[in-house]
Amino acid sequence: MRALLRSTLLTLPLLALAACATVTSPSPAKGWDDARQLVLVTTDGWDATTGRMRRFERDGDAWREVGSAAPVSVGRNGSAWGTGLHPSQGSEPQKREGDGRAPAGVFAIGTAFGYAGNADTTMPYEAMTAADYCIDVNASPLYNRIVDAGDVGQAAVEGSTEPMRRDLHAGGDQRYRLGFVIEHNPLNQPGGGSCIFAHLWKAPGEPTAGCTAMADPAMEQLLAWLRPERHPVFVLLPQAEYLRLQHSWRLPAP
């Protein structure tokens, strides 16, 4: 599991999506048709730095909400269209490396991670060490991957601003104590945005560099609920975009 996480950040190919013939035709197959769990984050607009997270399950065709909503924070500059399971969106804003925006769209949920040796989750879990880094350097061949400096060499992680043990490298920072990978930019295109996670927030409502952050209890509840065999997906959309796409993307009714 460690080798898989570090080599690809759980890279997945983008799935092709067919177009509807008429407005009355059934919705086309989507890259998340097998998803039976969905984490939904909605914000007030592209520049909003906070939002609301809800959880849904599906048996058959209908989504049903479980649990209660939780507040989250997103990028310090809001959100922008990312690259994931959804069709490419040509409108602005588009996610770029270092833009301070959280990627919007539909994304597979990857490996959970944290500081402890294990966590209360059935998701694949990786205990981070002081040698683990996520590479956010555009020119690096390891871009958008979590690597072990002991395996790839110290020179390969030079310039990365994403040590995975922030408690050891960033003054006791606990934000990565528990979290999971949001599989944005699965083909690791340079400049497309890297190291997108759901993680703990430093303070309530404090925005991130492009991730989605939440309180400890919300994260713990979320990880305990997620089941890999139910192919969970993570959805982040401004409210207006959610209303526009909800039917065609087969998302839970607002």
C-alpha positions as CSV (number, residue, x, y, z in Angstrom):
1,M,0.0,0.0,0.0
2,R,2.8,2.4,0.8
3,A,4.4,1.9,-2.6
4,L,1.0,2.4,-4.4
5,L,0.3,5.6,-2.5
6,R,3.8,7.1,-3.1
7,S,4.1,6.1,-6.7
8,T,0.8,7.4,-8.1
9,L,-1.1,9.3,-5.3
10,L,-3.7,6.7,-6.4
11,T,-3.7,7.9,-10.0
12,L,-6.8,7.0,-11.9
13,P,-7.4,7.6,-15.6
14,L,-10.2,10.0,-16.5
15,L,-13.3,8.2,-17.7
16,A,-15.0,9.1,-20.9
17,L,-18.6,10.4,-20.7
18,A,-21.3,10.1,-23.4
19,A,-23.7,12.9,-24.2
20,C,-27.5,12.7,-23.8
21,A,-29.5,12.5,-27.1
22,T,-32.4,14.5,-25.8
23,V,-33.5,16.1,-22.6
24,T,-35.9,13.2,-22.0
25,S,-33.3,10.5,-22.5
26,P,-31.9,8.8,-19.4
27,S,-28.8,10.4,-17.9
28,P,-25.6,9.0,-19.5
29,A,-23.2,6.8,-17.6
30,K,-20.9,8.7,-15.4
31,G,-17.5,8.0,-14.0
32,W,-19.0,7.6,-10.5
33,D,-22.0,5.4,-11.4
34,D,-20.7,2.7,-9.0
35,A,-20.4,5.2,-6.1
36,R,-22.6,4.3,-3.2
37,Q,-21.2,6.9,-0.8
38,L,-20.9,10.6,-1.6
39,V,-19.3,13.4,0.4
40,L,-20.8,16.8,-0.8
41,V,-19.3,20.2,-0.1
42,T,-21.1,23.2,-1.3
43,T,-20.0,26.9,-1.1
44,D,-21.8,30.2,-1.7
45,G,-19.7,31.0,-4.8
46,W,-16.3,30.6,-6.5
47,D,-14.6,33.0,-4.1
48,A,-16.2,31.7,-0.9
49,T,-13.7,30.2,1.6
50,T,-16.1,28.3,3.7
51,G,-18.9,25.8,3.0
52,R,-21.0,22.9,4.3
53,M,-20.2,19.2,4.1
54,R,-23.0,16.6,3.9
55,R,-22.9,12.8,3.5
56,F,-25.1,10.6,1.3
57,E,-25.6,6.9,0.7
58,R,-27.2,5.2,-2.3
59,D,-28.9,1.8,-2.6
60,G,-30.5,1.7,-6.0
61,D,-31.0,5.0,-7.7
62,A,-31.9,7.4,-4.8
63,W,-29.4,9.2,-2.6
64,R,-30.3,9.6,1.0
65,E,-28.6,11.9,3.5
66,V,-27.0,10.4,6.6
67,G,-25.9,12.2,9.7
68,S,-25.8,16.0,10.0
69,A,-24.0,18.7,8.0
70,A,-20.7,20.0,9.2
71,P,-18.9,23.3,8.4
72,V,-15.7,23.2,6.4
73,S,-13.2,25.6,5.0
74,V,-11.7,25.5,1.5
75,G,-9.0,27.5,-0.4
76,R,-8.0,30.9,0.7
77,N,-9.1,32.2,-2.7
78,G,-12.2,29.9,-3.0
79,S,-12.5,27.1,-5.5
80,A,-11.9,26.5,-9.2
81,W,-12.7,23.7,-11.7
82,G,-10.4,20.7,-11.1
83,T,-9.6,17.5,-13.0
84,G,-11.3,14.4,-11.7
85,L,-14.1,12.0,-12.7
86,H,-16.3,14.7,-14.1
87,P,-16.3,16.1,-17.7
88,S,-13.9,18.9,-18.4
89,Q,-15.4,22.3,-17.7
90,G,-14.2,25.1,-20.1
91,S,-15.3,28.0,-18.0
92,E,-13.2,29.9,-15.5
93,P,-11.9,29.7,-12.9
94,Q,-9.6,26.7,-13.6
95,K,-7.4,25.1,-10.9
96,R,-3.7,25.9,-11.2
97,E,-0.8,25.1,-8.9
98,G,-0.4,27.7,-6.1
99,D,-3.6,29.6,-6.9
100,G,-5.0,29.1,-3.4
101,R,-8.2,27.5,-4.7
102,A,-9.8,24.1,-3.9
103,P,-10.6,22.0,-7.0
104,A,-14.3,21.8,-7.8
105,G,-15.9,18.8,-9.4
106,V,-16.3,15.0,-8.6
107,F,-13.2,13.1,-7.4
108,A,-12.4,9.6,-6.2
109,I,-11.5,9.4,-2.5
110,G,-8.0,7.9,-2.0
111,T,-6.0,6.7,0.9
112,A,-6.5,8.0,4.4
113,F,-3.4,9.1,6.2
114,G,-2.3,10.4,9.6
115,Y,0.4,10.6,12.3
116,A,-0.7,7.6,14.2
117,G,0.1,4.0,13.3
118,N,-3.6,3.3,12.5
119,A,-7.0,5.0,12.4
120,D,-10.6,4.1,13.0
121,T,-11.4,3.5,9.3
122,T,-11.8,0.7,6.8
123,M,-10.3,2.9,4.1
124,P,-6.7,2.1,3.1
125,Y,-4.6,4.0,5.7
126,E,-1.0,5.2,5.5
127,A,0.9,6.2,8.7
128,M,3.1,9.2,7.7
129,T,6.7,9.6,8.8
130,A,9.2,12.4,8.9
131,A,10.6,11.3,5.5
132,D,7.2,11.5,3.7
133,Y,6.6,14.5,1.4
134,C,3.9,15.4,-1.2
135,I,5.7,16.9,-4.2
136,D,4.2,20.3,-5.3
137,V,7.2,21.3,-7.5
138,N,5.9,21.6,-11.1
139,A,9.2,20.5,-12.7
140,S,9.6,17.4,-10.6
141,P,8.9,14.0,-12.2
142,L,7.3,13.1,-8.8
143,Y,4.8,16.0,-9.1
144,N,1.5,15.3,-7.2
145,R,2.9,12.2,-5.5
146,I,3.6,11.3,-1.9
147,V,7.1,9.9,-1.6
148,D,9.6,8.8,1.0
149,A,12.8,10.8,0.9
150,G,14.6,7.6,2.0
151,D,13.4,5.9,-1.2
152,V,13.8,8.7,-3.7
153,G,16.6,10.6,-2.2
154,Q,16.7,13.9,-0.3
155,A,17.4,15.9,-3.4
156,A,14.1,14.7,-4.9
157,V,12.0,16.4,-2.2
158,E,13.9,19.7,-2.1
159,G,11.6,22.6,-2.7
160,S,8.5,20.7,-1.7
161,T,6.3,22.7,0.7
162,E,4.3,19.7,1.7
163,P,5.9,17.6,4.4
164,M,3.3,15.0,5.5
165,R,4.4,15.2,9.2
166,R,3.8,18.8,9.7
167,D,4.0,18.3,13.5
168,L,7.7,17.5,13.0
169,H,8.5,20.0,10.2
170,A,6.2,22.9,10.9
171,G,6.2,23.7,14.5
172,G,3.8,21.0,15.8
173,D,1.1,21.7,13.1
174,Q,-1.7,19.1,13.6
175,R,-3.6,19.6,10.3
176,Y,-2.3,16.4,8.7
177,R,-2.8,14.4,11.9
178,L,-5.8,12.8,10.1
179,G,-7.1,13.1,6.6
180,F,-7.4,11.5,3.2
181,V,-6.4,12.1,-0.4
182,I,-8.8,13.8,-2.8
183,E,-7.8,12.4,-6.2
184,H,-7.5,15.7,-8.1
185,N,-5.3,15.8,-11.2
186,P,-4.9,12.0,-11.4
187,L,-2.6,12.1,-14.4
188,N,-0.3,14.4,-12.4
189,Q,-0.2,17.1,-15.1
190,P,2.5,19.7,-14.1
191,G,0.9,23.0,-13.0
192,G,-2.6,21.4,-12.7
193,G,-2.6,21.4,-8.9
194,S,-1.2,19.0,-6.5
195,C,-1.5,17.5,-3.0
196,I,-5.2,18.0,-2.5
197,F,-6.4,16.5,0.7
198,A,-9.3,16.6,3.2
199,H,-7.6,17.3,6.6
200,L,-8.1,18.9,9.9
201,W,-8.4,22.7,10.2
202,K,-6.0,24.8,12.2
203,A,-8.8,26.9,13.5
204,P,-12.5,27.0,12.8
205,G,-13.2,28.5,9.4
206,E,-9.5,29.2,8.6
207,P,-9.0,28.7,4.8
208,T,-6.5,26.4,3.3
209,A,-4.0,26.5,0.4
210,G,-6.4,24.4,-1.7
211,C,-7.6,21.6,0.5
212,T,-10.9,21.1,2.4
213,A,-10.5,21.3,6.2
214,M,-12.8,20.5,9.0
215,A,-13.0,19.9,12.8
216,D,-11.6,16.7,14.3
217,P,-15.0,15.2,15.2
218,A,-16.2,15.7,11.6
219,M,-13.2,14.0,10.2
220,E,-13.3,11.1,12.6
221,Q,-16.9,10.5,11.9
222,L,-16.3,10.8,8.1
223,L,-13.5,8.3,8.1
224,A,-15.4,5.8,10.3
225,W,-18.3,6.0,7.8
226,L,-16.4,5.7,4.5
227,R,-16.3,2.2,3.0
228,P,-13.9,1.4,0.1
229,E,-16.2,-1.3,-1.3
230,R,-18.8,1.4,-1.8
231,H,-16.6,3.5,-4.1
232,P,-17.0,6.8,-2.3
233,V,-16.6,10.1,-4.2
234,F,-15.9,13.6,-3.0
235,V,-17.9,16.4,-4.7
236,L,-17.2,20.1,-4.2
237,L,-19.2,22.7,-6.1
238,P,-20.4,26.3,-5.6
239,Q,-24.2,26.2,-5.0
240,A,-25.1,27.7,-8.3
241,E,-23.0,25.1,-10.2
242,Y,-24.5,22.4,-8.0
243,L,-28.0,23.4,-9.0
244,R,-27.1,23.5,-12.6
245,L,-25.4,20.1,-12.7
246,Q,-27.3,18.1,-10.1
247,H,-29.7,16.4,-12.5
248,S,-27.3,15.6,-15.4
249,W,-24.6,14.4,-13.0
250,R,-27.0,12.4,-10.9
251,L,-26.1,14.1,-7.7
252,P,-28.4,14.1,-4.6
253,A,-31.4,16.4,-4.9
254,P,-30.8,19.8,-3.3
